[in-house]
Each structure stands twice: as structure tokens, then as C-alpha cells.
Amino acid sequence: MTTLADRHADTAQRPGAMAMWLLFTAFMVFAMTVIGAITRLTESGLSMVEWRPLIGALPPLSDAEWQRVFDLYRETPEYRAVHHGMTLAEFQQIFFWEWLHRLWGRLIGVVYALPLLVFWLRGAIPQGFHRRLLVLLALGALQGLLGWFMVKSGLIDRPSVSHYRLAAHLAVALVIYGVLVWTALDLRDVVAGRTRPLVARPGVRRLVWVTLGLLAVTIVWGAFTAGLDAGMMYNTWPLMNGAIVPPEAFALDPAVLNAVETRGMVQFIHRWLGAITMLAALAAGWRCLADPRTGGPALAVGAAAIVQVCLGIFTLLEVVPVALAAAHQAGAVVLLTALLVLVRRV
């Protein structure tokens, strides 16, 4: 026989279970950003020219089907301009990463939506969380549509996807990740009965928020850099082939377009945004280090920022090898996580 105390205990445990579910989903999104980076780095993103949300989870299962999808790919601008003469076996290698990328997205949807339905039907969702969880569901659907919108930009008259759409795709993924982590930590606070009082002076809080904003902008310019293959040029540091500013930095008119269209200038901006973000992270970490309530996250922020800049430099010097570049993207998410925790603490 279930007692009233048992019911209270069960009710108290539900937010904890929900927090673990959301953190696991966030980990899957983190993995998705790494898979997405590998997909982009191996030029695999345009290998699947069809979008079949329901039946597209399975790869081709026969020689005839493999030949059919390969023939579709051979009609694309990327095949004609970049991969002309590619064999079916080579095509299967790039197809794998795009297929895995899309499959992983579907799995994230299932891992999120099914438990959400169960928690909702059982009345286990604490008050104030229903709308946020539905917004996350909507953002996941939007991300799927945005991914296909990005792919379509490379199937018409250009051999690559739009770097603007690539940046938007990554940005939405990280928004989803951030909201998942934040909501999970909110639910853990519910379990522990904690509130989050302000523990830092306004100037310190402002510095932490500014650092988070700088990181967001740096990540966007990192997506521009990846989308334009801007990391494949000027593979020296700290100067760019002996110059502080690349010679074509002001080639376009109007000049503002150089910041988002000229490969050298995009890389230049990403370099210095990364350095400024690291300095801001170190300053924020230093300001928060003395307080035991913020000292741990502050150390994590500083360490993650230094590692991330080092990864970026090595990735550039080695001309963007897949492993280093994927680690660089993963490092951005690690730094984002540390900053989110520090924002909550201050």
C-alpha cells in the first residue's frame, strides 16, 4: 500500500529524473555538434540530396539503391566542381557522415519527445516548466527544417552550403544545448529546494554576461570561417603570412561585407574575437575566483578558454585536420557549458 510519504518522495524524485533526462539529451546535442563538424570537414554534408524525415533513417540497403543515390549526387554542383570522378566506394564514405548526422538528429528527437510525453501524462512536470519544455520541442523541429534549408543552398548553383545558413544551424543547436543544460540545473535546484541568490557584485555579473556574449559572437564567426574554408589559408600565427591584416581585407564594396564574405577578413575577425573572449574569460574567472561559491566554475572557465585558443591555433597551423578541428568545436561547447554554470552562480 502506497503511503502519503511514499507519494511525496516519488514527487520529489521526478524533477531529479527529468534533470538527468535533459542532461543526457544535452550530451547528445553536444555529440551532434562534433558529428556536424566532422560532416562539414569531410565535405560530406551534400552527399544526401533527398530529405525523407520518416523513411530516410535507413541507409541504402541494395546495390541498386546505392547507385540511385550516387547518381543523384552526381547531378549536384559539388560533385561537378569538387568530387568529379569520385567512385561509388568513395561516395559511400562521405555518405556515412551525413547519414549519421541526420540519424543522430532523429535519435535526439526520440530521446527528448517520448520521455516528455510520459512526464507530461503522469503530471510529473513541475509548475513553470511546461512552456519551456514545449519551446525546446519546437526548437528541435525548427533545427531539422533549418538543416535541410542549409543543405538546399548547396544543391542549386554552388558547390557548398551557405555559410550564413551553416552559422544559423550551429547557433540554434547551441541555443537548444544551453536551454537544456539551464533547465536541467533549474530542476536540480527544485529537487534540492535551492534558490539562486545573487552572490557577485553587478560589475562582476556584467563581465560574466559580456564574456558569454563574446563567446556567442566568436562561435558565429567560427561557423563563417568553416563555411568559407577560411581556415585553409593564412596558416601562420600570430601574423597572417607576415601581415597583421590580410591584404584582401577591404576588397569588397561596401566595406562591411568583408567582415562576413572575405575569407581572410573572416579568419582575422575569428582569430581576434577568440583572443578577446579568452581575455574576458580569464578576467571574469579571476574576479570570481575568491568566492567559494563561484571559484570552481571560474577555474573551469579560465582553463577551457586557454585550451580552446590553443586548439584554434594548432588547428590553423596544421591546416585544419579533422580531429583537431572537431576538438576545437567541442572545446567551444565545453567553454559555453562552463560559462553557463558561472552565470548561474553569479
Contacts in CASP RR format, 6 or more apart in sequence:
PFRMAT RR
TARGET T0000
AUTHOR 0000-0000-0000
METHOD contacts of the structure
MODEL  1
MTTLADRHADTAQRPGAMAMWLLFTAFMVFAMTVIGAITRLTESGLSMVE
WRPLIGALPPLSDAEWQRVFDLYRETPEYRAVHHGMTLAEFQQIFFWEWL
HRLWGRLIGVVYALPLLVFWLRGAIPQGFHRRLLVLLALGALQGLLGWFM
VKSGLIDRPSVSHYRLAAHLAVALVIYGVLVWTALDLRDVVAGRTRPLVA
RPGVRRLVWVTLGLLAVTIVWGAFTAGLDAGMMYNTWPLMNGAIVPPEAF
ALDPAVLNAVETRGMVQFIHRWLGAITMLAALAAGWRCLADPRTGGPALA
VGAAAIVQVCLGIFTLLEVVPVALAAAHQAGAVVLLTALLVLVRRV
11 124 0 8 1.000
12 191 0 8 1.000
13 191 0 8 1.000
14 119 0 8 1.000
14 122 0 8 1.000
14 124 0 8 1.000
14 126 0 8 1.000
15 126 0 8 1.000
15 187 0 8 1.000
15 188 0 8 1.000
15 190 0 8 1.000
15 191 0 8 1.000
16 187 0 8 1.000
16 188 0 8 1.000
16 190 0 8 1.000
16 191 0 8 1.000
17 124 0 8 1.000
18 115 0 8 1.000
18 119 0 8 1.000
18 124 0 8 1.000
18 125 0 8 1.000
18 184 0 8 1.000
18 187 0 8 1.000
19 184 0 8 1.000
19 185 0 8 1.000
19 187 0 8 1.000
19 188 0 8 1.000
19 191 0 8 1.000
20 184 0 8 1.000
21 115 0 8 1.000
21 119 0 8 1.000
22 180 0 8 1.000
22 181 0 8 1.000
22 183 0 8 1.000
22 184 0 8 1.000
22 187 0 8 1.000
23 180 0 8 1.000
23 181 0 8 1.000
23 184 0 8 1.000
24 111 0 8 1.000
25 108 0 8 1.000
25 111 0 8 1.000
25 112 0 8 1.000
25 180 0 8 1.000
26 177 0 8 1.000
26 178 0 8 1.000
26 180 0 8 1.000
26 181 0 8 1.000
26 184 0 8 1.000
28 104 0 8 1.000
28 107 0 8 1.000
28 108 0 8 1.000
28 111 0 8 1.000
29 108 0 8 1.000
29 173 0 8 1.000
29 176 0 8 1.000
29 177 0 8 1.000
29 180 0 8 1.000
30 177 0 8 1.000
30 330 0 8 1.000
30 333 0 8 1.000
31 104 0 8 1.000
32 101 0 8 1.000
32 104 0 8 1.000
32 105 0 8 1.000
32 108 0 8 1.000
32 173 0 8 1.000
33 170 0 8 1.000
33 173 0 8 1.000
33 174 0 8 1.000
33 177 0 8 1.000
33 329 0 8 1.000
33 330 0 8 1.000
33 333 0 8 1.000
34 326 0 8 1.000
34 329 0 8 1.000
34 330 0 8 1.000
35 97 0 8 1.000
35 100 0 8 1.000
35 101 0 8 1.000
35 104 0 8 1.000
36 97 0 8 1.000
36 101 0 8 1.000
37 226 0 8 1.000
37 325 0 8 1.000
37 326 0 8 1.000
37 329 0 8 1.000
37 330 0 8 1.000
38 44 0 8 1.000
38 97 0 8 1.000
38 322 0 8 1.000
38 326 0 8 1.000
39 45 0 8 1.000
39 97 0 8 1.000
39 98 0 8 1.000
39 100 0 8 1.000
39 101 0 8 1.000
40 166 0 8 1.000
40 226 0 8 1.000
40 227 0 8 1.000
41 226 0 8 1.000
41 320 0 8 1.000
41 322 0 8 1.000
41 325 0 8 1.000
41 326 0 8 1.000
42 93 0 8 1.000
42 94 0 8 1.000
42 97 0 8 1.000
42 322 0 8 1.000
43 78 0 8 1.000
43 82 0 8 1.000
43 83 0 8 1.000
43 94 0 8 1.000
44 94 0 8 1.000
44 95 0 8 1.000
44 96 0 8 1.000
44 97 0 8 1.000
44 98 0 8 1.000
44 101 0 8 1.000
45 94 0 8 1.000
45 97 0 8 1.000
45 98 0 8 1.000
45 101 0 8 1.000
45 151 0 8 1.000
45 161 0 8 1.000
46 73 0 8 1.000
46 76 0 8 1.000
46 78 0 8 1.000
46 98 0 8 1.000
46 151 0 8 1.000
46 154 0 8 1.000
46 155 0 8 1.000
46 159 0 8 1.000
46 160 0 8 1.000
46 161 0 8 1.000
47 73 0 8 1.000
47 91 0 8 1.000
47 94 0 8 1.000
47 95 0 8 1.000
47 97 0 8 1.000
47 98 0 8 1.000
48 69 0 8 1.000
48 95 0 8 1.000
48 98 0 8 1.000
48 99 0 8 1.000
48 102 0 8 1.000
48 151 0 8 1.000
49 69 0 8 1.000
49 72 0 8 1.000
49 73 0 8 1.000
49 75 0 8 1.000
49 76 0 8 1.000
49 151 0 8 1.000
49 155 0 8 1.000
50 56 0 8 1.000
50 69 0 8 1.000
50 72 0 8 1.000
51 148 0 8 1.000
51 151 0 8 1.000
53 106 0 8 1.000
56 102 0 8 1.000
57 102 0 8 1.000
57 103 0 8 1.000
57 106 0 8 1.000
59 95 0 8 1.000
59 96 0 8 1.000
59 99 0 8 1.000
60 66 0 8 1.000
60 68 0 8 1.000
60 69 0 8 1.000
66 88 0 8 1.000
66 92 0 8 1.000
67 88 0 8 1.000
69 95 0 8 1.000
70 88 0 8 1.000
70 91 0 8 1.000
73 79 0 8 1.000
73 91 0 8 1.000
74 80 0 8 1.000
76 154 0 8 1.000
76 155 0 8 1.000
76 159 0 8 1.000
77 154 0 8 1.000
77 155 0 8 1.000
77 156 0 8 1.000
77 157 0 8 1.000
77 158 0 8 1.000
77 159 0 8 1.000
78 154 0 8 1.000
78 159 0 8 1.000
78 160 0 8 1.000
79 86 0 8 1.000
80 159 0 8 1.000
81 159 0 8 1.000
82 159 0 8 1.000
83 90 0 8 1.000
83 91 0 8 1.000
83 94 0 8 1.000
105 144 0 8 1.000
108 140 0 8 1.000
109 140 0 8 1.000
112 136 0 8 1.000
112 137 0 8 1.000
112 140 0 8 1.000
113 137 0 8 1.000
116 133 0 8 1.000
116 137 0 8 1.000
118 124 0 8 1.000
119 125 0 8 1.000
120 130 0 8 1.000
125 133 0 8 1.000
126 187 0 8 1.000
126 190 0 8 1.000
129 183 0 8 1.000
129 186 0 8 1.000
129 187 0 8 1.000
132 179 0 8 1.000
132 183 0 8 1.000
133 183 0 8 1.000
135 179 0 8 1.000
136 176 0 8 1.000
136 179 0 8 1.000
136 180 0 8 1.000
136 183 0 8 1.000
139 172 0 8 1.000
139 175 0 8 1.000
139 176 0 8 1.000
139 179 0 8 1.000
140 172 0 8 1.000
140 176 0 8 1.000
142 172 0 8 1.000
143 169 0 8 1.000
143 172 0 8 1.000
143 173 0 8 1.000
143 176 0 8 1.000
146 165 0 8 1.000
146 168 0 8 1.000
146 169 0 8 1.000
146 172 0 8 1.000
147 165 0 8 1.000
147 169 0 8 1.000
149 165 0 8 1.000
150 161 0 8 1.000
150 162 0 8 1.000
150 165 0 8 1.000
150 166 0 8 1.000
150 168 0 8 1.000
150 169 0 8 1.000
151 161 0 8 1.000
153 161 0 8 1.000
153 162 0 8 1.000
153 165 0 8 1.000
154 160 0 8 1.000
154 161 0 8 1.000
154 162 0 8 1.000
160 227 0 8 1.000
160 229 0 8 1.000
161 227 0 8 1.000
163 223 0 8 1.000
163 224 0 8 1.000
163 226 0 8 1.000
163 227 0 8 1.000
163 228 0 8 1.000
164 224 0 8 1.000
164 260 0 8 1.000
166 223 0 8 1.000
166 226 0 8 1.000
166 227 0 8 1.000
167 220 0 8 1.000
167 222 0 8 1.000
167 223 0 8 1.000
167 224 0 8 1.000
170 219 0 8 1.000
170 220 0 8 1.000
170 223 0 8 1.000
171 216 0 8 1.000
171 219 0 8 1.000
171 220 0 8 1.000
171 223 0 8 1.000
174 216 0 8 1.000
174 219 0 8 1.000
174 333 0 8 1.000
174 336 0 8 1.000
177 333 0 8 1.000
177 336 0 8 1.000
178 336 0 8 1.000
178 340 0 8 1.000
181 337 0 8 1.000
181 340 0 8 1.000
182 340 0 8 1.000
182 344 0 8 1.000
185 341 0 8 1.000
185 344 0 8 1.000
189 195 0 8 1.000
189 196 0 8 1.000
196 344 0 8 1.000
198 205 0 8 1.000
198 346 0 8 1.000
199 291 0 8 1.000
199 293 0 8 1.000
199 294 0 8 1.000
199 345 0 8 1.000
199 346 0 8 1.000
200 208 0 8 1.000
200 287 0 8 1.000
200 288 0 8 1.000
200 291 0 8 1.000
200 294 0 8 1.000
200 345 0 8 1.000
200 346 0 8 1.000
204 284 0 8 1.000
204 287 0 8 1.000
204 288 0 8 1.000
204 346 0 8 1.000
205 346 0 8 1.000
207 280 0 8 1.000
207 283 0 8 1.000
207 284 0 8 1.000
207 287 0 8 1.000
208 284 0 8 1.000
208 288 0 8 1.000
208 339 0 8 1.000
208 342 0 8 1.000
208 343 0 8 1.000
208 346 0 8 1.000
209 343 0 8 1.000
210 280 0 8 1.000
211 277 0 8 1.000
211 280 0 8 1.000
211 281 0 8 1.000
211 283 0 8 1.000
211 284 0 8 1.000
211 301 0 8 1.000
211 339 0 8 1.000
212 336 0 8 1.000
212 339 0 8 1.000
212 340 0 8 1.000
212 343 0 8 1.000
214 273 0 8 1.000
214 274 0 8 1.000
214 276 0 8 1.000
214 277 0 8 1.000
214 280 0 8 1.000
215 277 0 8 1.000
215 281 0 8 1.000
215 332 0 8 1.000
215 335 0 8 1.000
215 336 0 8 1.000
215 339 0 8 1.000
217 273 0 8 1.000
218 270 0 8 1.000
218 273 0 8 1.000
218 274 0 8 1.000
218 277 0 8 1.000
218 332 0 8 1.000
219 332 0 8 1.000
219 336 0 8 1.000
221 266 0 8 1.000
221 269 0 8 1.000
221 270 0 8 1.000
221 273 0 8 1.000
222 270 0 8 1.000
224 230 0 8 1.000
224 260 0 8 1.000
224 266 0 8 1.000
224 270 0 8 1.000
225 231 0 8 1.000
225 266 0 8 1.000
225 267 0 8 1.000
225 270 0 8 1.000
226 325 0 8 1.000
228 261 0 8 1.000
228 263 0 8 1.000
228 266 0 8 1.000
229 263 0 8 1.000
230 263 0 8 1.000
230 264 0 8 1.000
230 266 0 8 1.000
230 267 0 8 1.000
230 270 0 8 1.000
231 263 0 8 1.000
231 267 0 8 1.000
231 316 0 8 1.000
231 319 0 8 1.000
231 320 0 8 1.000
232 319 0 8 1.000
232 320 0 8 1.000
233 263 0 8 1.000
233 264 0 8 1.000
233 267 0 8 1.000
234 240 0 8 1.000
234 241 0 8 1.000
234 246 0 8 1.000
234 264 0 8 1.000
234 267 0 8 1.000
234 316 0 8 1.000
235 316 0 8 1.000
235 317 0 8 1.000
235 318 0 8 1.000
235 319 0 8 1.000
236 242 0 8 1.000
236 317 0 8 1.000
237 271 0 8 1.000
237 313 0 8 1.000
237 316 0 8 1.000
237 317 0 8 1.000
240 246 0 8 1.000
240 264 0 8 1.000
240 267 0 8 1.000
240 268 0 8 1.000
245 265 0 8 1.000
245 268 0 8 1.000
246 262 0 8 1.000
246 264 0 8 1.000
246 265 0 8 1.000
246 267 0 8 1.000
246 268 0 8 1.000
248 262 0 8 1.000
248 263 0 8 1.000
248 264 0 8 1.000
248 265 0 8 1.000
249 258 0 8 1.000
249 262 0 8 1.000
249 264 0 8 1.000
249 265 0 8 1.000
249 268 0 8 1.000
250 258 0 8 1.000
250 265 0 8 1.000
251 258 0 8 1.000
251 262 0 8 1.000
252 258 0 8 1.000
252 261 0 8 1.000
252 262 0 8 1.000
258 265 0 8 1.000
259 265 0 8 1.000
259 266 0 8 1.000
259 269 0 8 1.000
260 266 0 8 1.000
274 308 0 8 1.000
274 309 0 8 1.000
275 309 0 8 1.000
277 305 0 8 1.000
278 305 0 8 1.000
278 306 0 8 1.000
278 308 0 8 1.000
278 309 0 8 1.000
281 301 0 8 1.000
281 302 0 8 1.000
281 304 0 8 1.000
281 305 0 8 1.000
281 335 0 8 1.000
281 339 0 8 1.000
282 302 0 8 1.000
282 305 0 8 1.000
282 306 0 8 1.000
284 298 0 8 1.000
284 301 0 8 1.000
284 342 0 8 1.000
285 295 0 8 1.000
285 298 0 8 1.000
285 299 0 8 1.000
285 301 0 8 1.000
285 302 0 8 1.000
285 342 0 8 1.000
286 298 0 8 1.000
287 298 0 8 1.000
288 294 0 8 1.000
288 295 0 8 1.000
288 297 0 8 1.000
288 298 0 8 1.000
288 342 0 8 1.000
288 345 0 8 1.000
288 346 0 8 1.000
289 295 0 8 1.000
289 298 0 8 1.000
289 299 0 8 1.000
293 345 0 8 1.000
294 342 0 8 1.000
294 345 0 8 1.000
294 346 0 8 1.000
297 338 0 8 1.000
297 341 0 8 1.000
297 342 0 8 1.000
297 345 0 8 1.000
298 342 0 8 1.000
300 338 0 8 1.000
300 341 0 8 1.000
300 342 0 8 1.000
301 335 0 8 1.000
301 338 0 8 1.000
301 339 0 8 1.000
301 342 0 8 1.000
302 338 0 8 1.000
304 331 0 8 1.000
304 334 0 8 1.000
304 335 0 8 1.000
304 338 0 8 1.000
305 335 0 8 1.000
307 331 0 8 1.000
307 334 0 8 1.000
308 328 0 8 1.000
308 331 0 8 1.000
308 332 0 8 1.000
308 334 0 8 1.000
308 335 0 8 1.000
311 324 0 8 1.000
311 327 0 8 1.000
311 328 0 8 1.000
311 331 0 8 1.000
312 324 0 8 1.000
312 328 0 8 1.000
314 324 0 8 1.000
315 321 0 8 1.000
315 324 0 8 1.000
315 325 0 8 1.000
315 327 0 8 1.000
315 328 0 8 1.000
318 324 0 8 1.000
END
